[in-house]
């Protein structure tokens, strides 16, 4: 696979190092159980996809500043806190191949650690000195929480529609990427029109990211770290099976889908639904939709990105999100 990550980092290498140093500093705390838990979380640091998007977007419309870095740290901390809390809600035992905080300690500790990280996020955002960024990040927390609740209520909803699927992911994964792009532009004083265009780019990118994640669930992979059909085991129907159910309806498959939503489905029935989605064009349709959103996102690069190094980096970012293997 093309080394997209090095291409993405190329124009922001120095700024990314500044971010990593600042983020690590904010995720460090003296000693004791809190210090241990924060260190545990730091060890599972991902690819820094969201901070990189903030930095690239700010460089597209200006230069990375202290405001940009504080906003990036604040947003990544908010995201980190939401993951800690999500693991409690989902009763997850693992996160990125290692034990979750709630599994390593307990739910009480995990909730309190998540609260500490969230407070640290707000502290960093306040240091941007930008009322617009403070309001945006505060509202993002509300949107993400509502997205989680919408997903939970959707499990009980008997309707199986693509529209509802997009409603959920726009308030979860896509909202985060939208905020990264929008805040990156905001942090350097971009125009309202440019900020709106950046946010649209981020949303398209986030939808692509989530569809790709959902496709992974139809295949076994140790790299991804979850078994096939895990989403269905959690009561979630994703795009490939939603398409198959609506394009090639069978009563027996709808019965299984309702069992998914009711939480009464067994592993053999999940395997039947996974195979049904794959043999009835669900994967191909989901991949087509990813490329539809890719084309939309490319309009932003062609219309609003002048610097060739930034354009190459953002194009690599888009291609990586579609072609990644975990």
N, C-alpha and C positions, 0 to 999 in steps of 0.2 A: 504493500500500500504506500502511496506517495506520502512523504514526510510532511503532512500538512501543518503539524504543530510548529515545526521550526519556521515555516513560512509565515505563519500567523504571528509568531513572536518577534520576527525580524525587525520591524519598524518600532517596536515598543520594548525592546530587551531591557534597557536601563530602567525605564519606568516600571516594568513588571517586577524587577528586583526590589525597587523601592516599595512597591505594594506588598510584596511577600514579607519584607522586613517589618513593615508597619503592622501587617496582619498578625504576624507571629508575636509581636510585642503586645498586641491587644488580647491575644489568646494565652497570655502567660500570667500566672498569679501566684506569688509567694510559694507557700507549701501547703500540705494538707490534702484532703480529699478533692477539693475544687481544683487545685493545681494538677492533681493526678488525672482528673476527668478531662480537663482542658488539654493536657498533653496527649491523652488517649485520642481525643478528637483530631488534634493537629497531625497525628501520625497517619491519618487516612486522607490527607489533603489530596484533592483530585487534580485535574488538569488545569484548573484556574480559568475555565472557559468564560465564565461571567465577568470576572475582573478584566480579562483580556479584551472583551467586547467594549467595556466602559472606556478603557484606555485607547483602543483603536478609534472609537467614535469621537472622543475628545480631541484626538490628534487630527481627525478629519476636519473638524471645525475650528481648531486652534492648537493650543499646546497644553499638555498635561500639567496641572498645577497642584498645589497642596489641597485645594478644594476638591479636585478630581480624585486624588488619592484617598482623602477622608471619606468621600462619598462611596468609592469602591470598597473600602474596608467596611463601612457601615452596611452596605448592601450584602456583602459576602457574610458578614456576621449575622444579619437578619436571616439569610438563607440557611446558614449553619444552625441557628436556633430552631428554625422551622423543621429541619431534618431531625434534630434531637427530639422535638415534641412529636413529630410524625411517627417515629419509631415506638413511642409510648402508645399512641393512639392505635397503631397497626399491630402492636405487640410483636414487633420485629426483633429477631435475635441477632441479626447481622446488618452491617452497613459497610459497603465497599470491601467485602471480604474479611472484615474483623468484627468482633463482638460489638453490638450497639451499647450505648451508655446504660440503657435500662437493663440490658443483659449482664453487663459487667458489674453494675451496682444494684439499683432497683428503680422503680418508677418514680418514687419521691425524689431521689437524687437527680434523675434525668430531667424531671420537670424544673427543678431548681437551677440546674446547670443551664438549661435552655433559657430560663428567665434571666440568668446572669449574662449570658451572651447577648440576649435581646437588649438588655439595658446598656451593654457596652456598644452595641450597634447604634442606639439612639445618642449616646455620648459622642461617638465619632461623627455622626451626621450633624449634630449641633455645632461641631467645630468647623463645618464648611462655611458657616456664616451666611448660608443661602436659605432664605425662607422657602423658596420654591422647592429646593431639594429636600428640606426637612418635611415639607408637606407631602411630597411625592413618596418618600420612603415610608412615612407614617401611613399613608393611604395604601401602599403596597402590602403592608402587614395585614390590613383589613381585607384586601382583595384575596390574598393567599388563604386566610382563614375561611373566608366565604367559599372559596374554591374547594377547600377540603370538605366543608359542610355540604356543598352542592353535590360533591361526589358521593358522600354518604347517603344523601337523600335520593340520589339517582339510582342507587342500588335497589331501593324499594319501588322506584318508578317502573311500571310495567312497559312503558314506551321504549322501543329500541330504535333510536334514530341517530343519524350522523350529526344532525343539528345539535342535539343534546351533548353528544360527545365533544364537539368543538366548544360548546359553552363551558364545559368543565375545564378543558385544557387551556382555554384562553385566560382563565382565572387562576391557573396553577403554573405550569411550566412556562407558557407563553408570556404570562404577566411578568415573570422574573427577567426574561430576555428583553422584553419591551422596556422594562425599567432600566436595565443596563444601558441600552442604546439611548434612551431618552435622557437619563442622568448624565451620561458621558457628554452629550450635546449641551445640556443645561449648564454643566460645570464650567464650560468655556464661553458662555454667553451667546450661544447660537440663537438665531431668530426663532420665533414661535413656529414658523412654517418648517424650518429645518428640524426642529425638535419633534414636531408631529410626524415628519417623514422618517426620522430615525426610529421613533416608537413603532411605526408600522413595519419597518424593516425588522426590528427586534421581535415583534409579534409573529411575523412570518417565520423567522428563524426558530422561535420557540415551538411553533406548531410542528415544523419539520423535526425538531429534536424529539418531541414526544411521540410522533408517529413512528420514528425509527426505534425508539425505546419499546413501543408497543409491539412492533414486528419481532423484536428479539424474543419476546415471550412465547413465540410459536416454534422456537428451536431450542434444543439443549445446548448449553455452553457453560463451561466452568469459568470462563473469563468474565461472563456477565454476572455470575454468582447467584442465579436463581433458576429453579426448575421450570421446564415447559409448563405453560398453563397457570403460572403463579397468579397472574391477574385474575383469572376466572376463579381460582381458589379463594380470592379475596372479595369475590362478588362483582368484579368489574368486567364488562364487555367492551372490547376495544375495536378499532376500526376494521381490521380484517374480517372478524366474525360478524360485525354489524352489517358490513357490505354483503357478505354471503347470505345472511338471514333475509335481508331485504331484496336482494337480486335473485336469489334462488330459494324461495320459501318452502320449507318442509315443516309440517306440524310437529314431527318428532324432534326436530332441531330447536323449534321455538319452545317446546316443553323443556328441553335441556337448558336453554338460555334462561328460562324462568327459574329453573332450579339453581342456576348460577346466582341470580339476583336474590333468591331466597336463602342462599347459603347452605343448601342441602345437596349440592352436586358432589359426586364422588370422583376420584382420580380417573377411573375408566371412562366416565361420562365426559370429563374434561378432555381426555384424549380424543374422543369421538368428535367433539366440537372443534378442537384444534385441527384435526384432519379434514373435517368438513370445510372449514375456512380456507385451508390451503388448496384443497382440490376444486373449490368453487370460485377461485380468482381473488380471494381476499387479500393475499399478499401483494399480488400484481396491482390491485386497485390502490392499496395503501401506498405503494411505491409511486404510482402515477400521481397521487395527491401530493406526495412530498415534492415531486418535480414541478407540479403546478405552483406550489408556494415558493419554490426555488426561483422560478421565472419571475414571480412578483417581487421577490427580494432583489433580484438582479437589476430591476428598474431603478432602485435606489442607488446602486453602485454606478450605473451608467449616467444617472442624472445629477447626483449630488456628491460624488467622490472624485476630486480632481487629482490628488496625489497618486501616482501609479503604484508606489510601494504599499500605500494604505489599501488601494483597490485590490491589489494582489492578495494582501493579507485577509481582507474581508471575503474575497472569492474563495480562498483556501478554507476559511472558517465555514462558509456555506457548504463546500464540498466535503469537508471533514464530517460535519454534522450528518450529512446524508450517507456517507460511505464508511463511517466508523464501525468497528466490529465489537465494541463494548461500551 
